[in-house]
Amino acid sequence: MERFPVVSSNIVSVGYEPTEMVLEIEFQSGIYRYFSVPASVHSGLMSAPSHGRFFTHTIKDRYSFSRIA
């Protein structure tokens, strides 16, 4: 999955696979895959004025995930 750089103090890059609804986020601490994430959430994350705040309020603790690296 191709990830695109994000300007954030915590998030390094973000990728999304629409057919699988998988959101992949590279943090300073590692890479995580979030499952069953609607495309609208990915779009919201990419256009949010604060990627970290959007992640905390919209993604964290709402979608199942696994650490991949």
C-alpha positions in Angstrom: 0.0 0.0 0.0 1.4 3.4 -0.9 1.5 5.9 1.9 1.6 9.6 1.4 3.6 11.9 3.7 1.6 13.9 6.3 2.9 17.0 8.1 2.2 16.2 11.8 4.2 15.8 15.0 3.1 12.2 15.4 1.8 10.9 12.0 4.4 10.4 9.3 2.4 9.0 6.4 -1.1 7.7 5.5 -2.3 5.2 3.0 -5.7 3.9 2.1 -7.0 0.8 0.2 -10.6 1.6 -0.7 -11.6 -1.9 -1.9 -10.5 -3.4 1.4 -11.4 -0.3 3.5 -8.0 -0.5 5.1 -6.3 2.7 6.5 -2.6 2.4 7.1 -1.0 5.0 9.3 2.7 5.4 10.0 3.3 7.0 13.3 6.7 7.9 14.8 6.3 4.7 16.9 5.4 2.2 14.1 3.0 1.4 11.3 -0.6 0.4 12.0 -3.5 -0.9 9.9 -7.0 0.1 10.7 -9.9 -2.1 9.3 -13.4 -1.3 8.0 -12.6 2.4 7.7 -15.0 4.3 5.4 -13.4 6.3 2.6 -14.9 9.4 4.1 -12.8 9.0 7.2 -9.7 8.8 5.1 -10.7 11.9 3.2 -11.4 13.7 6.5 -8.0 12.7 7.9 -6.2 13.9 4.8 -8.0 17.3 4.7 -8.1 17.9 8.5 -6.2 21.0 9.7 -4.8 18.8 12.5 -4.1 15.2 11.5 -3.3 14.2 15.1 -6.5 15.7 16.5 -8.6 14.1 13.8 -7.0 10.8 14.5 -7.7 11.0 18.2 -11.3 12.1 17.9 -12.4 10.0 14.8 -10.2 7.0 14.4 -8.5 6.0 17.7 -10.5 3.4 19.7 -13.2 3.2 17.0 -11.6 0.8 14.5 -9.9 -2.5 15.0 -6.2 -2.4 14.1 -3.0 -4.3 14.0 0.6 -3.2 14.2 2.5 -4.2 11.1 5.9 -2.7 11.8 
